[in-house]
Amino acid sequence: MTSIRIPDDEAYENYYDYLEAFLIWMQDAGYTEYTQKNYLSDVKQFIDALNGRALEDTKKIHVMSFLSNARRSGAGDSTRNRKHAAVHCLFKALAELELLDNNPAAGIKKAKTEQNRAPVYMDEKQIAAFLESVDGKYRERNLAIFLLMAYMGLRVGEVHALNLSHYNADRRTLQVFGKGRKWRTLPVPSAVTGVLEKAIAQRLAPWTDREEALFVSQKGRRMSIRAIQQLASDTFDRFQQDIEPQLRVPYSSHKLRHSFATMLLRRGTDLRTVQEMLGHSSIQTTTVYTHVTSREKEEAMDRLDVRLPGDSGKNS
């Protein structure tokens, strides 16, 4: 059962049924509990900004005003876009549940700078150095988590949702439950297999026999998304501890997934296969990983056979 609760104070009395319906819709759509909490928090802020206006009377200008105020309050591109996504999902959910007819958040563009920013990623040498920074009492478990992200492209929520039964030791495959409640089967690289099986052998004793989680916390429960993110943050801090703070790269657990996609594409893997391995519903989402470095651009230019006027007869 989810621990998320709808606020029951008077300020949300007229919106309670809508919020409850939205939560049910998100749960049925397979949104992680982390996303549900964030979206509900954003939607509550949006409702506060409506100053008592009914949702059925809400117009696009009210959504844009909310987003503009969030920007003026210091929200960055990603936060602004998340708030937009939350409000958009609210009205989408209520429309699908036949509680409202329109979606005033539809048609509002995302922040352009966020769309145009290339993902931060690591190359193979950096990943190797990062993995060397993994230590602590539960090193094998933590190392397996990072390997699944860096060399199989799993999202944090997907690592969190893994059960013991999802790993097939005979076939060396992993069943991954991703966004949109979709499953995908991934082959486990041989180097990752050894670490994963060692982590399974050293799995912490769960607090109950019914706990199926592959990765268990010190308290014997399934590792939370927040715990995995904090683990990554701490490890990235150690990885960059010898670098001046102002020069450190803002790595996060999701950047390991970016790195996986980049490595595949640089080795000639076709975009459709990368899409399947990442679990993207649209290939347009995958194209963000087709960035190249300045060195690769220079090498591409060097391969050109530039012919200037008057050169045509020299090689004939």
N, C-alpha and C positions, 0 to 999 in steps of 0.2 A: 504494500500500500504506500502511496505517496505521502510525504509529510507536509506537502504544500496545502495551505489553508487560505480560503477567501476571506478578506477583511470583513468583519461584521459590525464596524462602527457606523454611526449614522451617516457619515459623509458618503458611504458607498451603498446605502440602503436601496436607492433606486436603481442601482447598477448590479446588485448582487446576482440576480438570475443570469445576466449577461456574462458576468465574470465566471460564474460556475460553469456555464455552457462553454465558454472559451477554454477553461481548464480541461474539461472533459474532451473537447475537440483536440487539444494538443496531446493529451495522453493517448487518445485513439490514433493520432497521426504518427506517434512514435517519437515525439520530441523528448529529449533527455530532461531529467528533472532540473538540471542546471539551466537549460534554456527556458523551461517553464517558469522558473523563479525569476529569471531576468525579464522575460516578456511580461509577466504579471506585474512586476515592479514598474516597468516602463508604462504599461497601460494604466496603472494607478496614477502615475504622474500626469498622464494625458487626461484622465478623468478630472483630476484636480484642476487642470488648466481650463477645463470646460466651464467651471464655475456654475455647476448645476444644470447646464444645457443637456437635453436628452440626446442620446446617441443617434436616434432616428432624425434629429434635426441638425446633426453635425455636417458641415460642409468642408470642402477641400481647404478653404482658407484657414479653418480652425486647426487642421492638421499641420499646415505649413507654419502657422503662428507658433504652435507647440515646438516644432523642430527648430525654428529660428530662435526661440527663447532658450532652447537647450544649447544651441551654438553660442549664444551670447553669455551663457552661464559657464562656458569653458569646455563643452563637450567636443571631442575631436571627431574626425570623419567616421571612424568605425562606430563610436558610441551613437552619433547622430543617425547613422544608417541602421543600427540595431533598433533604436527607438522607432524609426520609420517602419522597419520590418515587423515590430511587435504590434503597432497600431494597424498596419495592413493586414496582419494575420487575424487580429481581433475581428475586423469587419468581414474578412473572408470567411471566418468560422461562423459568424452569426448569419451570414447570407446562406451558407451551405446548410445550416440548421434551420433555415427559414424563419429566423427571428427578425432579420432586417433585410432590406432590399438593396441598399447601395453600399459602396465602399469608397468613402471620400479620400482614402489614402492611396487609391489607385492612380497611376499616372504621374506621381511625384517622383522626380529623378533622384537617384542616389548622388552622394557627394562625388564630384568628378575626380578630385584628387585621390580619393580612395580607390576609384576604379582604375586609374592610370598608374598607381604605384606598383612597381614590380615586387613580387614576394621576396622576403628575405630567405635565403637558403644557404646551406653549407655544402662544400665539396667533400669528396671522399676522405681527404687528409684531415679536414676539420672534424668530420664525424668520428674518425678514428681517435683523434685527440680528445674529443668530447667524451667518448665512451671510456677512455682512460681515466676520466674524472669521476666515474661512477664508483662509489665506495660505500662503506658503512656495513652495518650488521646484516642487511638484507640485500647484499650486492647482486647476487644471482637473480633475484626477483626483479630488482630495479633495472639491471642490464637487459633482461628479457623484455621488459616494458619498452625501453628505448629502442631496442632492435626491431620490435614489431612496428614502431612508428617510422624509423629511419630506413628500414629495408623491406617493409611490406606496406607502408603508407597508411597505417591505421590512425583514425582520429582518436582523441582522448576518450570520448564517449564510447567508442567501439572497444577500446582496451578495457575500460571499466565494465562493459557488459559481457566480456568473455567468460564462458564457463569451461570447466574441465572437459566436458563432453564435446566442445567445439573443436578440439584438437584431435586429429586422426593420426596416430603415431605410425600406423602401417602405410598410409598413403602420403604422410607428411603434408597434410593440408589443414587449413584453418577455416572454419565457418565464421564469417563476420556479419554481425547484425548492424546495418548501417542506417543512414538517414532514410526517411520515407518507409521505414519498416521493411527494408529490402535486405535480403541475404546475398552474400557473394562468397565464393570459395576461392581461397588463395593458396598457391603452393608455398611451402615454407622453405626458404633457402637452406642448404645443408649446414652452413655455418651457424645459422640461427637455430636450427633444430637442436643442436647439442646444448646450447644455453637454455632454450625453452624447456627441454626435458629435464635439465638439471634444476631449473626453477620449480618445475612441477614436483620433482622428487623432494625438494626442500620446502615445499609449500607449508606455510604456517598453519597450525591446527585451527580450524574454524570453531566458532563458539557453539555451533550446532551442526549436527550431521547433515542437515538439510541445506547447508550453505554450499552452493555449487560454483561459486566464483573461482576463476583461475588464479586471480591475484587477490590475496587476503592481507588485510592490515594487521598491525600488531594487536589490535583488539579482537581479532578473529572474525572480522566482517569484511565484506566486499570493499576493496579500495574505492574511495569516492573519487569523482572527477576532480574535485578541489585538491585532494591529497596527491593525485598524480601530477596535476599542474604545479603544485608546490614542490614536489620532488624534482621536476624538470627545472624549475626556477633555481632551486638550490644548487643543482648540478651545473647549470649554465653559469652560475656565479663562480663556482670553483674553476670551471673551464676558463674563465676570463679574469681570474683573480690577479694575474700579473700584468694586466692591461689597465692603463689609466681609465678611471671611471667614465670620463667624457668621450673616450674612444671605443667603449664597449658597444657591441651590436645588440639590439633589443631582441635576442632570440627568445623563443617560447617553444612549448611542446609541439605546437602546430607547425613550426618551422622545420621539424624533422620530416613531416609529411611533404612539405614543399620540396625538401631536398630529395626525397625518394622520387617524386615526379620528375624533377629536373634531371636526375641521374638516368632515369629510363629514357627520356627524350634525347639526351645527349648520346646515348648508345644506339640510337636509331629506332627505338620502339615506336610504332605508329600511334597516332593520337587516340584512335578508337580503343586500342588495347589499354593504354594508360587510363582512359576514361573508365573502362571496366574494372581495372585494378583499384582505382581510387573510389569507385562507387558513386561517380557523378551521374546524375540523371540527365544532364545536358552536356554535350561536348563543348559548348561555349564556356562552361566553367573550367574545363581542362585547358583551354587555350591560354589562360593566364600564366601557365608554366612554360610557355614557349619562348621565354626571354633568353637572351644570349649575352655573353660578356663582350667587353671591348676587344679583347684578344681574338675572340672568335670572329668578330666583325672584320678585324684587320686581316686575319687569315683568309676570310672569304674574298676580300678585296684583292689580295695577292694572287688569288687563283684566276682572276679576270685577265683576259688577253686584250689589253686596251690598244686599239689601233688609231693612230693620229693621222690627219690628212698628210698625204705624201708617203705614208709607210706601206701602202698596199703593194708596191712592187718589190719591196726588199726581201720578202720571204717567198716570192713566187718563182 
